[in-house]
Amino acid sequence: MSKKEPPEHNANIHAPWRMEYIRRLDKEPEGCFLCRAEQEAQNDDANLVLWRTPLCVVLMNRYPYTGGHLLIAPRAHKAGLEELDEPVLLELMKLTRDAQRLLGAVCRADGYNIGLNIGRCAGAGLPGHLHLHLVPRWSGDTNFMSVLADVRVIPQALSELHQQLLKVSREMQLPKS
């Protein structure tokens, strides 16, 4: 069996917007970013908050898997489903439904991944505050960039998409919960 030779040239992928994430790692405030976003109503644009309801908050993921990746969380800092009462659970699902409808209108997604990571070993980057991920998907969106290089190409600025989602959600009178 022959060994695969390394390529003769190195391909460089430039993603300068990732520096914001890297620099932020050292400066990230202590505590829960979902609680901060929930408490800072005056900073909704900076925190990429779309909706606030009596029991939950919906915001864009600052480091998305795909454009339009949303987080839906209870306003209360709770780690697991068993800690949530029926009204919160119902509101989480209604907001997921409405957010999926919004993403369908704005992003024209072909499908969605919806999931919870409960506990650090399950992939939760923030294990103390349960949140649901709503990730829009398109036919063919798994390509060589994500498969070979573990890189995702997000074609639209988060702030631009945030404003577009806010505008369309007002037009659609969402959320409906």
Residue pairs with C-beta under 8 A, 6 or more apart in sequence:
13 145
13 149
13 151
15 151
21 62
21 63
29 36
32 77
32 126
32 128
32 129
33 126
34 57
34 59
34 71
34 73
34 77
34 126
34 129
34 131
35 77
35 129
36 47
37 43
37 44
37 47
37 48
37 49
37 57
37 59
38 52
38 57
38 73
38 75
40 46
40 47
41 49
41 52
44 52
45 159
45 162
47 59
48 59
48 60
48 62
48 158
48 159
48 162
49 57
49 58
49 59
50 58
50 59
50 60
50 70
50 99
50 102
50 162
50 165
50 166
50 169
51 57
51 58
51 95
51 169
51 174
51 175
52 58
52 75
53 91
53 95
53 175
53 177
54 75
54 91
55 74
55 75
55 76
55 87
55 88
55 91
56 72
56 73
56 74
56 75
56 88
56 91
56 92
56 95
57 72
57 73
57 75
58 70
58 71
58 72
58 73
58 95
58 99
58 175
59 70
59 71
59 73
60 68
60 69
60 70
60 71
60 158
60 161
60 162
60 165
61 69
61 70
61 71
61 133
62 158
64 135
64 152
64 154
64 158
65 135
65 152
66 135
66 136
66 137
66 138
66 141
66 152
66 154
67 107
67 136
67 154
67 155
67 156
67 161
68 103
68 106
68 107
68 109
68 135
68 136
68 161
68 165
69 133
69 134
69 135
69 136
70 99
70 103
70 133
70 134
71 131
71 132
71 133
71 134
72 92
72 95
72 96
72 99
72 131
72 132
72 134
73 129
73 130
73 131
73 132
74 84
74 88
74 91
74 92
74 130
76 88
77 128
77 129
78 84
78 129
78 130
79 118
79 127
79 128
79 129
79 130
80 118
80 130
81 89
81 116
81 118
81 130
83 130
84 92
84 130
91 177
92 132
94 175
94 176
94 177
95 175
95 177
96 114
96 132
96 134
97 176
98 169
98 174
98 175
98 176
98 177
99 134
99 174
99 175
100 112
100 114
100 134
101 172
101 174
102 165
102 168
102 169
102 172
102 174
103 109
103 112
103 134
103 136
103 165
105 168
105 172
106 161
106 164
106 165
106 168
107 136
109 136
109 137
109 138
110 137
110 138
110 139
111 136
111 137
111 138
112 134
112 135
112 136
112 137
113 133
113 134
113 135
113 137
114 132
114 133
114 134
114 135
115 132
115 133
115 135
116 130
116 131
116 132
116 133
117 123
117 124
117 125
117 133
118 124
118 127
118 130
119 127
120 127
145 151
145 152
145 153
146 152
169 175
